Amino acid sequence: MARTVAVIGAGIAGPAAVLSLAQAGLDVVWIAPPPEAGHDPVGETLAPAANPIIERLGLAEAMASAGHRPSHTTLSAWGSDQLVDRNAILHLEGPGLVLDRARFEADLRHHAETAAGRMIAARLSEAQAAQGVWHLTLEGGQTVTAEAVVDASGRSAAIARHHAERHRADQLMAAHAFLPHRDDTVEPTRAVLIEAVETGWWYAALRPDGSLSVAYFTDPDLLGESPTRGLDAWTRLIGETRHIGRWIEDAGFAVEAAPQLSSAGTTWLVPPAGRVGDAPWMGVGDCAAAFDPLSSHGLTTALWAGARSGGVLSAALQGDDTALEAYARSVLDGVAGFLAQRRSMYALERRFADAPFWQRRHGAG
Ligand SMILES: Cc1cc2nc3c(=O)[nH]c(=O)nc-3n(C[C@H](O)[C@H](O)[C@H](O)COP(=O)(O)OP(=O)(O)OC[C@H]3O[C@@H](n4cnc5c(N)ncnc54)[C@H](O)[C@@H]3O)c2cc1C
């Protein structure tokens, strides 16, 4: 009889894990809370490294017809006041995609729902392992047992945080909003725009639905008056930029709502996978390692880690931990590689070398 694995989480890594586990012939129970009303997730740049993983998970066809668009140009004011085409630095492997992220998540959910043996639309509240079995309690009191778990619950790491130590490189946070396009007479540029400022950096990308995704990344102690308090503070912040503000105004995007705040720092768990009471667990996606979005690593890593889970847990459930250990090493090697890349990217900006945000990332603060 197929062994049962529970997957916790319905973002990106969760459905990827469900598909991979089902492909490996395992029985999957998917604990997948339904999206909240009006769910419109941020983060739309998909790196080209994701393409082979999408293919392996059987999602290539769905991706091709979903209205995502190629992202050919990234203009950045980074290290200089001038906007420069920095594709070679920010996208080492060539162009990626600007996703319709909500559609992407819905497609992933649909495919994973079909592959899972059982899907439970609820949140996990507690997990314990003993004698090779995980006992999961869901909100509402329902219980589930499984021989292994995949924790894909994002930064909250609902299970993994109790069995690993969290490390953190920074406290980066994001204020983000989607701006509707109100001026039909202007065709907005399709380039992604990145702009460094004294207190952090900005990102703007035209979404496939025609709205502009705008995010400001900074440290919480540098935010000053929170832009979530109202439009004035958010409009003022946008107005302090050299390029982003002009881009928004000239192209006819409307700043109509205060932004939402979210964590965007680089954090990781040690170990990112292991055993508890002899029962295997794997952290995948942001749960295992969450990255500063500057390099657009998050979605690809979430897909990569989910796609590894079938092979890793099939072996672990037969008593062979080689793949589990290799997975944990790959995650930590990936984090080390990312930290080196992050240092060199931030090192390119020297105009604000005395400002705390940049000093922290240049290793001096
Ligand atoms: C502002 C911003 C911009 C970004 N831009 C990009 C970008 O352009 N490109 C890129 O590659 N990455 C980007 N990222 C990062 C990217 O969004 C994440 O890396 C990615 O969403 C991680 O996917 P995940 O599945 O691991 O986690 P999530 O997408 O966070 O999903 C976690 C899931 O777990 C569920 N969950 C949580 N707790 C429980 C529980 N107790 N029980 C059951 N389920 C639970 C949640 O409901 C959710 O479904 C950005 C991040 C931010 C903050």
The ligand as an SDF file (V2000), in Angstrom:
LIG
                    3D

 53 58  0  0  0  0  0  0  0  0999 V2000
    6.9180   41.9660   -1.8390 C   0  0  0  0  0  0  0  0  0  0  0  0
    7.4450   40.6440   -2.3570 C   0  0  0  0  0  0  0  0  0  0  0  0
    7.7600   40.5210   -3.6940 C   0  0  0  0  0  0  0  0  0  0  0  0
    8.2360   39.3040   -4.1930 C   0  0  0  0  0  0  0  0  0  0  0  0
    8.5410   39.2120   -5.4970 N   0  0  0  0  0  0  0  0  0  0  0  0
    9.0130   38.0430   -6.0040 C   0  0  0  0  0  0  0  0  0  0  0  0
    9.3140   37.9350   -7.3820 C   0  0  0  0  0  0  0  0  0  0  0  0
    9.1120   38.8720   -8.1680 O   0  0  0  0  0  0  0  0  0  0  0  0
    9.8210   36.7400   -7.8200 N   0  0  0  0  0  0  0  0  0  0  0  0
   10.0590   35.6820   -6.9850 C   0  0  0  0  0  0  0  0  0  0  0  0
   10.5350   34.6360   -7.4420 O   0  0  0  0  0  0  0  0  0  0  0  0
    9.7470   35.7610   -5.6670 N   0  0  0  0  0  0  0  0  0  0  0  0
    9.2300   36.9100   -5.1660 C   0  0  0  0  0  0  0  0  0  0  0  0
    8.8990   36.9860   -3.8480 N   0  0  0  0  0  0  0  0  0  0  0  0
    9.0270   35.7810   -3.0130 C   0  0  0  0  0  0  0  0  0  0  0  0
    7.9210   34.7460   -3.3260 C   0  0  0  0  0  0  0  0  0  0  0  0
    6.6400   35.3590   -3.3210 O   0  0  0  0  0  0  0  0  0  0  0  0
    7.9780   33.6160   -2.2790 C   0  0  0  0  0  0  0  0  0  0  0  0
    9.2880   33.1020   -2.2500 O   0  0  0  0  0  0  0  0  0  0  0  0
    6.9890   32.4910   -2.5950 C   0  0  0  0  0  0  0  0  0  0  0  0
    5.6670   32.9730   -2.5040 O   0  0  0  0  0  0  0  0  0  0  0  0
    7.1900   31.3250   -1.6220 C   0  0  0  0  0  0  0  0  0  0  0  0
    6.2020   30.3520   -1.8440 O   0  0  0  0  0  0  0  0  0  0  0  0
    5.8040   29.3380   -0.6680 P   0  0  0  0  0  0  0  0  0  0  0  0
    4.8340   28.3850   -1.2610 O   0  0  0  0  0  0  0  0  0  0  0  0
    7.0060   28.8170   -0.0180 O   0  0  0  0  0  0  0  0  0  0  0  0
    5.1010   30.2370    0.4350 O   0  0  0  0  0  0  0  0  0  0  0  0
    3.7440   31.0530    0.3720 P   0  0  0  0  0  0  0  0  0  0  0  0
    3.4720   31.5250   -1.0030 O   0  0  0  0  0  0  0  0  0  0  0  0
    3.8580   32.0640    1.4730 O   0  0  0  0  0  0  0  0  0  0  0  0
    2.6090   29.9970    0.7390 O   0  0  0  0  0  0  0  0  0  0  0  0
    2.4630   29.4940    2.0440 C   0  0  0  0  0  0  0  0  0  0  0  0
    1.1520   28.7570    2.1360 C   0  0  0  0  0  0  0  0  0  0  0  0
    1.0630   28.1210    3.4150 O   0  0  0  0  0  0  0  0  0  0  0  0
   -0.2110   28.3680    3.9660 C   0  0  0  0  0  0  0  0  0  0  0  0
   -0.1210   28.2510    5.4420 N   0  0  0  0  0  0  0  0  0  0  0  0
    0.5090   29.0750    6.3130 C   0  0  0  0  0  0  0  0  0  0  0  0
    0.3200   28.6000    7.5690 N   0  0  0  0  0  0  0  0  0  0  0  0
   -0.4100   27.4710    7.4670 C   0  0  0  0  0  0  0  0  0  0  0  0
   -0.9400   26.5430    8.4130 C   0  0  0  0  0  0  0  0  0  0  0  0
   -0.7500   26.6910    9.7180 N   0  0  0  0  0  0  0  0  0  0  0  0
   -1.6550   25.4910    7.9350 N   0  0  0  0  0  0  0  0  0  0  0  0
   -1.8630   25.3040    6.6010 C   0  0  0  0  0  0  0  0  0  0  0  0
   -1.3830   26.1610    5.6700 N   0  0  0  0  0  0  0  0  0  0  0  0
   -0.6860   27.2300    6.1090 C   0  0  0  0  0  0  0  0  0  0  0  0
   -0.5910   29.7440    3.4650 C   0  0  0  0  0  0  0  0  0  0  0  0
   -1.9840   29.9380    3.5450 O   0  0  0  0  0  0  0  0  0  0  0  0
   -0.0950   29.6410    2.0240 C   0  0  0  0  0  0  0  0  0  0  0  0
   -1.0360   28.9690    1.2470 O   0  0  0  0  0  0  0  0  0  0  0  0
    8.4120   38.1910   -3.3190 C   0  0  0  0  0  0  0  0  0  0  0  0
    8.0920   38.3210   -1.9590 C   0  0  0  0  0  0  0  0  0  0  0  0
    7.6200   39.5340   -1.4860 C   0  0  0  0  0  0  0  0  0  0  0  0
    7.2910   39.6510   -0.0210 C   0  0  0  0  0  0  0  0  0  0  0  0
  1  2  1  0
  2  3  1  0
  2 52  2  0
  3  4  2  0
  4  5  1  0
  4 50  1  0
  5  6  2  0
  6  7  1  0
  6 13  1  0
  7  8  2  0
  7  9  1  0
  9 10  1  0
 10 11  2  0
 10 12  1  0
 12 13  2  0
 13 14  1  0
 14 15  1  0
 14 50  1  0
 15 16  1  0
 16 17  1  0
 16 18  1  0
 18 19  1  0
 18 20  1  0
 20 21  1  0
 20 22  1  0
 22 23  1  0
 23 24  1  0
 24 25  2  0
 24 26  1  0
 24 27  1  0
 27 28  1  0
 28 29  2  0
 28 30  1  0
 28 31  1  0
 31 32  1  0
 32 33  1  0
 33 34  1  0
 33 48  1  0
 34 35  1  0
 35 36  1  0
 35 46  1  0
 36 37  1  0
 36 45  1  0
 37 38  2  0
 38 39  1  0
 39 40  1  0
 39 45  2  0
 40 41  1  0
 40 42  2  0
 42 43  1  0
 43 44  2  0
 44 45  1  0
 46 47  1  0
 46 48  1  0
 48 49  1  0
 50 51  2  0
 51 52  1  0
 52 53  1  0
M  END
$$$$
